[in-house]
């Protein structure tokens, strides 16, 4: 929660600076924004390469159909959740477009003191292709040298994110909002902020309910009772903002829902890494809202968004290991597939971080439903001999 408070302070400070401070101070904030944006852009392909490579290479081996069912259900849940979020966004955000927004003439158009460029080593899609090539290759060949390289690279990027990029975010966000305040567009953005955050939490609960209705129908158990049993995990995730830290509670409550111990021991740690339906809901909602600020929402087609949602489901494999959560792993896709620039990516970070705990709670609670489904469909399989997944977050 400390980071959220700092981000809010950055937003407020940026608005005050952009609205009332002299140009020289605004330009100083814009300089921090420009440098921070370049550093984030440089790190994005490296996040994708090392985190996804390490994540795929660390998937449990010799798990047979159990692994395939768990991964398939988790991915399907993530994609459907993203589609539901886009549907909700088109309904709730239908009135938010430049045509209906207040026509505010730009007050100032400023730039930073320096123009620093830090080109990425390679593009986002190249990083994604390499990650799958090496991740699957390591899994097939069992190369410990390459796996250690991927894990070490992940650790280095962990340090970059934890020690530099994440602490820098409040100043970076302050620069973005200072620029918007100077240009006179900040209040339209803030209006969208509140609407998106409320909508995200509502859609989270709709999706959680759908998951447990389906799990209850398949398993023959009461969806209401099953969901009630998982509430301790939900509130634990709400407080910790960490899927990994909530695993012990999620595991205990899942077993209380009648899931066999070997199945629960396998699915819950694995889903904490690969099942991020709540995070996907928030990212799709936020991305649609950002696009609504620059174009008419009716012009954003579902058929244009579905490739992004499907790729987002895959990229989420990297999210739990990255400080800052799913949004840091998804920035590359938003830049390459949705055409987001520096300002749009900054808005995505601020929006996502503001509700990170609710997205994590939705992820974790949904893991219990996935486990119930796997338990019902895995009858007769020898699930006692599978390797247990290793979580890194």
C-alpha positions as CSV (number, residue, x, y, z in Angstrom):
1,X,0.0,0.0,0.0
2,X,3.0,2.3,0.5
3,X,3.6,2.5,-3.2
4,X,-0.1,3.3,-3.9
5,X,0.2,6.2,-1.4
6,X,3.3,7.5,-3.1
7,X,1.6,7.2,-6.6
8,X,-1.4,9.2,-5.3
9,X,1.0,11.8,-3.9
10,X,2.8,11.9,-7.3
11,X,-0.5,12.4,-9.1
12,X,-1.6,15.3,-6.8
13,X,1.9,16.8,-6.8
14,X,2.0,16.6,-10.6
15,X,-1.4,18.3,-11.0
16,X,-0.4,21.1,-8.6
17,X,3.0,21.7,-10.4
18,X,1.4,21.6,-13.9
19,X,-1.4,24.0,-12.8
20,X,0.4,26.6,-10.7
21,X,4.2,26.2,-10.9
22,X,6.5,28.2,-13.2
23,X,7.5,26.7,-16.5
24,X,11.0,25.9,-15.3
25,X,9.7,23.5,-12.6
26,X,7.2,21.9,-14.9
27,X,10.1,21.2,-17.4
28,X,12.1,19.7,-14.6
29,X,9.3,17.2,-13.9
30,X,9.0,16.5,-17.6
31,X,12.7,15.8,-17.8
32,X,12.3,13.1,-15.1
33,X,9.3,11.7,-17.0
34,X,11.3,11.5,-20.3
35,X,14.3,9.8,-18.7
36,X,12.0,7.4,-16.8
37,X,10.0,6.5,-19.9
38,X,13.2,5.7,-21.8
39,X,14.4,3.4,-19.0
40,X,11.1,1.6,-18.8
41,X,11.0,1.2,-22.6
42,X,14.5,-0.3,-22.4
43,X,13.6,-2.7,-19.7
44,X,10.3,-4.0,-21.3
45,X,11.9,-6.5,-23.7
46,X,14.3,-7.8,-21.0
47,X,11.3,-8.3,-18.6
48,X,9.5,-10.4,-21.3
49,X,12.6,-12.4,-22.3
50,X,13.9,-13.3,-18.9
51,X,10.7,-13.7,-17.0
52,X,8.8,-15.7,-19.6
53,X,11.8,-17.9,-20.4
54,X,12.3,-18.6,-16.7
55,X,8.6,-19.1,-16.1
56,X,8.2,-21.7,-18.9
57,X,11.4,-23.5,-18.0
58,X,10.2,-23.8,-14.4
59,X,6.9,-25.4,-15.2
60,X,6.6,-28.8,-13.4
61,X,7.8,-31.8,-15.4
62,X,6.3,-35.3,-15.6
63,X,2.9,-34.0,-14.7
64,X,1.0,-35.5,-17.6
65,X,-2.5,-34.5,-18.3
66,X,-2.8,-32.7,-14.9
67,X,-0.5,-29.9,-16.1
68,X,-2.3,-29.6,-19.4
69,X,-5.7,-29.3,-17.8
70,X,-4.6,-26.7,-15.2
71,X,-2.8,-24.6,-17.8
72,X,-5.7,-24.9,-20.2
73,X,-8.3,-23.9,-17.7
74,X,-6.1,-21.0,-16.4
75,X,-5.5,-19.6,-19.8
76,X,-9.2,-20.0,-20.9
77,X,-10.3,-18.3,-17.7
78,X,-7.8,-15.4,-18.4
79,X,-9.0,-14.9,-22.0
80,X,-12.7,-15.1,-21.1
81,X,-12.2,-12.7,-18.3
82,X,-10.5,-10.2,-20.7
83,X,-13.4,-10.5,-23.1
84,X,-15.8,-9.8,-20.3
85,X,-13.8,-6.8,-19.2
86,X,-13.9,-5.4,-22.8
87,X,-17.6,-5.9,-22.9
88,X,-18.0,-4.0,-19.6
89,X,-15.7,-1.3,-20.8
90,X,-17.7,-0.7,-24.0
91,X,-20.9,-0.3,-21.9
92,X,-19.6,1.7,-19.0
93,X,-17.2,3.9,-20.9
94,X,-19.5,4.6,-23.9
95,X,-20.0,8.2,-22.8
96,X,-16.3,8.8,-22.5
97,X,-14.8,10.1,-25.7
98,X,-13.2,13.3,-27.0
99,X,-16.5,14.3,-28.6
100,X,-18.3,14.3,-25.2
101,X,-15.3,15.6,-23.1
102,X,-15.0,19.3,-22.2
103,X,-13.3,21.2,-25.0
104,X,-10.4,22.7,-23.0
105,X,-7.8,24.6,-25.0
106,X,-4.3,23.7,-24.2
107,X,-2.7,26.1,-21.8
108,X,1.0,25.3,-22.2
109,X,3.0,23.0,-24.4
110,X,6.4,22.3,-22.7
111,X,9.2,19.8,-23.0
112,X,12.0,18.6,-20.7
113,X,15.5,20.1,-20.5
114,X,17.1,17.1,-22.2
115,X,16.2,14.5,-24.8
116,X,17.7,11.2,-23.8
117,X,17.2,8.1,-25.9
118,X,17.9,4.6,-24.6
119,X,17.0,2.2,-27.4
120,X,15.8,-1.3,-26.5
121,X,18.1,-4.1,-27.5
122,X,15.3,-5.7,-29.5
123,X,11.5,-5.4,-30.1
124,X,8.8,-6.7,-27.9
125,X,7.6,-9.4,-30.3
126,X,11.2,-10.5,-30.8
127,X,11.6,-10.8,-27.0
128,X,8.4,-12.9,-26.8
129,X,9.5,-15.2,-29.6
130,X,12.9,-15.7,-28.0
131,X,11.3,-16.3,-24.6
132,X,9.1,-19.1,-26.0
133,X,12.0,-20.6,-28.0
134,X,14.4,-20.8,-25.1
135,X,11.7,-21.5,-22.5
136,X,10.4,-24.5,-24.4
137,X,13.9,-25.5,-25.5
138,X,15.2,-25.6,-21.9
139,X,12.1,-27.6,-20.8
140,X,12.7,-30.2,-23.6
141,X,16.5,-30.4,-23.4
142,X,16.8,-30.0,-19.6
143,X,19.7,-27.6,-20.1
144,X,20.7,-26.4,-16.6
145,X,23.2,-23.9,-18.0
146,X,20.5,-22.0,-20.0
147,X,18.0,-22.3,-17.2
148,X,20.5,-20.8,-14.8
149,X,21.2,-18.0,-17.3
150,X,17.5,-17.2,-17.5
151,X,17.1,-17.3,-13.8
152,X,20.1,-15.1,-13.2
153,X,18.9,-12.7,-15.8
154,X,15.5,-12.6,-14.1
155,X,17.2,-11.8,-10.8
156,X,19.1,-8.9,-12.4
157,X,15.9,-7.4,-13.9
158,X,14.3,-8.0,-10.4
159,X,16.9,-5.6,-9.0
160,X,16.5,-3.1,-11.8
161,X,12.7,-3.0,-11.1
162,X,12.9,-3.1,-7.3
163,X,15.7,-0.7,-6.8
164,X,15.3,1.8,-9.6
165,X,12.2,1.7,-11.8
166,X,9.5,1.0,-9.1
167,X,10.9,3.7,-6.7
168,X,11.1,6.1,-9.6
169,X,7.4,5.6,-10.6
170,X,5.9,8.3,-8.3
171,X,8.1,11.0,-9.9
172,X,7.5,9.6,-13.4
173,X,3.7,9.7,-12.8
174,X,4.1,13.2,-11.4
175,X,5.7,14.3,-14.6
176,X,2.9,12.8,-16.7
177,X,0.2,14.5,-14.7
178,X,2.1,17.8,-14.6
179,X,2.2,17.7,-18.4
180,X,-1.6,16.9,-18.6
181,X,-2.3,19.7,-16.1
182,X,-0.3,22.2,-18.1
183,X,-2.2,21.1,-21.3
184,X,-5.6,21.3,-19.6
185,X,-6.6,17.6,-20.0
186,X,-6.1,16.3,-16.5
187,X,-9.7,16.5,-15.2
188,X,-11.0,14.4,-18.1
189,X,-8.4,11.8,-17.2
190,X,-9.3,11.9,-13.5
191,X,-12.9,11.4,-14.3
192,X,-12.0,8.3,-16.2
193,X,-9.8,7.1,-13.4
194,X,-12.6,6.8,-10.8
195,X,-15.0,5.2,-13.3
196,X,-12.5,2.6,-14.3
197,X,-11.5,1.6,-10.8
198,X,-15.1,1.1,-9.7
199,X,-15.9,-0.9,-12.8
200,X,-12.8,-3.1,-12.4
201,X,-13.8,-4.1,-8.9
202,X,-17.4,-4.9,-10.0
203,X,-16.2,-7.0,-12.9
204,X,-13.8,-8.8,-10.7
205,X,-16.7,-10.0,-8.5
206,X,-18.9,-10.8,-11.5
207,X,-16.1,-13.0,-12.9
208,X,-15.4,-14.7,-9.5
209,X,-19.1,-15.5,-9.2
210,X,-19.1,-17.0,-12.7
211,X,-16.1,-19.1,-12.0
212,X,-17.7,-20.6,-8.8
213,X,-21.0,-21.1,-10.5
214,X,-19.3,-23.2,-13.2
215,X,-17.1,-25.0,-10.7
216,X,-20.1,-25.7,-8.5
217,X,-22.1,-27.1,-11.4
218,X,-19.2,-29.4,-12.5
219,X,-18.3,-30.6,-9.0
220,X,-21.8,-30.8,-7.6
221,X,-21.0,-28.4,-4.7
222,X,-22.7,-25.2,-3.6
223,X,-21.1,-22.3,-5.4
224,X,-22.2,-19.9,-2.6
225,X,-20.6,-22.1,0.1
226,X,-17.5,-22.7,-2.0
227,X,-17.0,-19.0,-2.5
228,X,-17.7,-18.3,1.2
229,X,-15.0,-20.8,2.1
230,X,-12.5,-18.9,-0.1
231,X,-13.1,-15.5,1.4
232,X,-10.2,-15.7,3.8
233,X,-7.9,-16.1,0.8
234,X,-9.5,-13.1,-0.9
235,X,-9.0,-10.8,2.0
236,X,-5.5,-12.1,2.7
237,X,-4.5,-11.2,-0.9
238,X,-6.2,-7.9,-0.6
239,X,-3.8,-7.1,2.3
240,X,-0.6,-8.6,0.9
241,X,-1.0,-7.8,-2.8
242,X,1.0,-11.0,-3.4
243,X,-0.3,-14.2,-4.9
244,X,2.7,-16.1,-3.5
245,X,2.3,-14.8,0.0
246,X,-1.4,-15.9,0.0
247,X,-0.7,-19.4,-1.2
248,X,-0.8,-21.0,2.3
249,X,-4.2,-19.6,3.0
250,X,-5.5,-20.4,-0.5
251,X,-4.2,-23.9,-0.2
252,X,-6.0,-24.4,3.2
253,X,-9.3,-23.0,2.0
254,X,-9.2,-25.0,-1.2
255,X,-8.8,-28.2,0.7
256,X,-11.7,-27.2,2.9
257,X,-13.8,-27.0,-0.3
258,X,-13.1,-30.8,-0.7
259,X,-10.4,-30.7,-3.3
260,X,-8.1,-33.7,-2.8
261,X,-4.8,-32.8,-1.2
262,X,-2.4,-33.9,-4.1
263,X,-4.5,-31.9,-6.6
264,X,-4.6,-28.8,-4.4
265,X,-0.9,-29.0,-3.7
266,X,-0.2,-29.0,-7.4
267,X,-2.8,-26.6,-8.8
268,X,-2.7,-23.8,-6.3
269,X,1.0,-22.9,-6.5
270,X,0.9,-23.3,-10.3
271,X,-2.2,-21.1,-10.7
272,X,-0.5,-18.4,-8.5
273,X,1.9,-18.1,-11.3
274,X,-0.2,-18.6,-14.5
275,X,-3.8,-17.7,-13.6
276,X,-4.2,-13.9,-13.6
277,X,-7.8,-13.3,-14.7
278,X,-8.3,-10.4,-12.2
279,X,-5.2,-8.7,-13.5
280,X,-6.3,-9.2,-17.1
281,X,-9.7,-7.7,-16.3
282,X,-8.0,-4.6,-15.0
283,X,-5.5,-4.3,-17.8
284,X,-8.2,-4.6,-20.5
285,X,-10.5,-2.2,-18.8
286,X,-7.7,0.3,-18.3
287,X,-6.4,-0.1,-21.8
288,X,-9.9,0.5,-23.2
289,X,-10.3,3.5,-21.1
290,X,-7.0,5.0,-22.2
291,X,-8.1,4.4,-25.8
292,X,-11.4,6.1,-25.1
293,X,-9.6,9.3,-24.1
294,X,-8.0,9.4,-27.6
295,X,-10.7,8.0,-29.8
296,X,-14.4,7.3,-29.8
297,X,-15.0,4.1,-27.8
298,X,-17.3,2.7,-30.5
299,X,-14.3,2.7,-32.8
300,X,-12.5,0.2,-30.6
301,X,-13.5,-3.1,-32.1
302,X,-13.6,-6.4,-30.2
303,X,-11.9,-8.0,-33.2
304,X,-9.0,-5.6,-32.8
305,X,-8.8,-6.3,-29.0
306,X,-9.1,-10.1,-29.0
307,X,-5.5,-10.7,-30.3
308,X,-4.3,-8.4,-27.6
309,X,-6.3,-10.3,-25.0
310,X,-5.0,-13.6,-26.2
311,X,-1.4,-12.5,-26.1
312,X,-2.0,-10.9,-22.7
313,X,-3.0,-14.2,-21.3
314,X,0.3,-15.7,-22.5
315,X,2.4,-12.8,-21.3
316,X,0.8,-13.0,-17.8
317,X,3.1,-16.0,-17.2
318,X,5.8,-13.4,-16.5
319,X,3.7,-11.1,-14.2
320,X,4.0,-12.6,-10.8
321,X,7.8,-12.5,-10.8
322,X,8.0,-8.8,-11.7
323,X,7.7,-6.1,-9.0
324,X,4.8,-4.0,-9.9
325,X,2.7,-6.9,-11.1
326,X,1.0,-7.6,-14.4
327,X,1.2,-4.1,-15.8
328,X,5.0,-4.2,-16.0
329,X,4.9,-7.4,-18.0
330,X,2.1,-6.1,-20.2
331,X,3.6,-2.8,-21.2
332,X,5.4,-4.2,-24.2
333,X,2.1,-5.6,-25.7
334,X,0.3,-2.3,-25.1
335,X,3.1,-0.4,-26.9
336,X,3.4,-2.8,-29.8
337,X,-0.2,-4.0,-30.3
338,X,-2.3,-1.0,-29.1
339,X,0.2,1.7,-30.1
340,X,0.5,3.2,-26.7
341,X,3.1,5.9,-26.2
342,X,4.9,7.1,-23.1
343,X,2.0,9.0,-21.7
344,X,-0.5,6.2,-22.2
345,X,1.8,3.6,-20.6
346,X,2.2,5.9,-17.6
347,X,-1.5,6.2,-17.2
348,X,-1.8,2.4,-17.4
349,X,0.8,2.0,-14.6
350,X,-1.0,4.6,-12.4
351,X,-4.5,3.0,-13.0
352,X,-3.3,-0.5,-12.4
353,X,-1.3,0.2,-9.3
354,X,-4.3,1.9,-7.7
355,X,-6.2,-1.3,-7.7
356,X,-3.4,-3.9,-7.6
357,X,-4.7,-5.5,-4.4
358,X,-8.2,-6.1,-5.8
359,X,-6.8,-7.7,-9.0
360,X,-4.5,-10.0,-6.9
361,X,-7.5,-11.0,-4.7
362,X,-9.5,-11.9,-7.8
363,X,-6.6,-14.0,-9.2
364,X,-6.2,-15.9,-5.9
365,X,-9.9,-16.5,-5.4
366,X,-10.3,-17.8,-8.9
367,X,-7.4,-20.3,-8.3
368,X,-9.7,-22.1,-5.9
369,X,-12.3,-22.6,-8.7
370,X,-9.7,-23.8,-11.1
371,X,-8.6,-26.3,-8.5
372,X,-12.1,-27.6,-8.0
373,X,-12.5,-28.1,-11.8
374,X,-9.2,-29.9,-12.1
375,X,-10.1,-32.1,-9.1
376,X,-13.3,-33.2,-10.7
377,X,-11.8,-33.9,-14.1
378,X,-8.7,-35.6,-12.8
379,X,-10.4,-38.6,-11.2
380,X,-8.4,-41.7,-11.8
381,X,-5.1,-40.0,-12.6
382,X,-2.1,-40.6,-10.4
383,X,-1.7,-37.1,-9.1
384,X,0.5,-38.1,-6.2
385,X,3.7,-38.3,-8.2
386,X,3.7,-35.0,-10.0
387,X,6.4,-32.4,-9.3
388,X,5.2,-29.4,-7.3
389,X,5.4,-26.1,-9.0
390,X,8.0,-23.5,-7.9
391,X,6.7,-20.0,-7.4
392,X,9.0,-17.0,-7.6
393,X,6.9,-14.1,-6.5
